[in-house]
């Protein structure tokens, strides 16, 4: 069941908060709105997944610890 949206209050809210209001009547317009949002969001600092850096650093530290253990006691732990 379609629910009508009042565009004026949304536009007022968007302008008061420094944002943009989008209205999409079709799937193509909605895709275009999401494209615009991604373009704007990509230009600013956003959330990024940095877990790969920590996993990589952990693997490197594990390799270094194993190498130092092998040099110290001539056997792996």
N, C-alpha and C positions, 0 to 999 in steps of 0.2 A: 504494500500500500504506500504510494508516494506521500511524502510529508512535505508541504511547502515550507520554504525557508524565507525568513524576512532578511533581505540582503542589506538593508540600511543599518540595522544595529550591528551586523557583522562588520560592515565597512567602517562604522564609527569606532568599534573596538579595535580593529586593525590599525586605523590611523592614530588612535590614542596610544597604542603600544609600539608604534613604529614598524608595524608589520604590513602585510598585504592580504587582501581578501580575494578569494577565488570563487568563482561560480561556474559550475560545470553542469550542463544539461545533457551531455552525452558522454559516452566512454572515451571518445577522442579528445573532448575538452578536458576530461578528468586526467587523461594521460598527459596532456600538455601542461596542466597545472602541476602535476607531480614532477614533470621534467623541470619546470621553472623552480620548484621548491628545492629539488636536488642541486640545481645549478647554483642557487643562492646559498644553500647550506654547505656546498663544497667549497665556496670561496672564503668561508670563515673557519675558525678553529672549531672542530667538532669532536665527537667521541671517536676514538680509534682503538682498534684491538691491538694491544701491545703484548699479549701473552706469548706470542712467538719469540719475542726478544728475551723474555725471561726463561723460556724453555731452552732456547739456544745457549744462553749464558750458563744455565744449569748443566747442560751437556758438556760445555767447554770446561767448567769447573770440575766436573766429575772426571773428565779425561786428564786434566792436570793433576788432580789428587791421585788418580791411579798411577800416573807416570812417576810422580814423586814418591809414592809408596813403593813402587818397583825399584826405583833407584836407592831408596833408603834401606830396605830390608831384602832386596833381591827376590821378593815374592809378592804376588798380588794379595790384597787383603781378603 
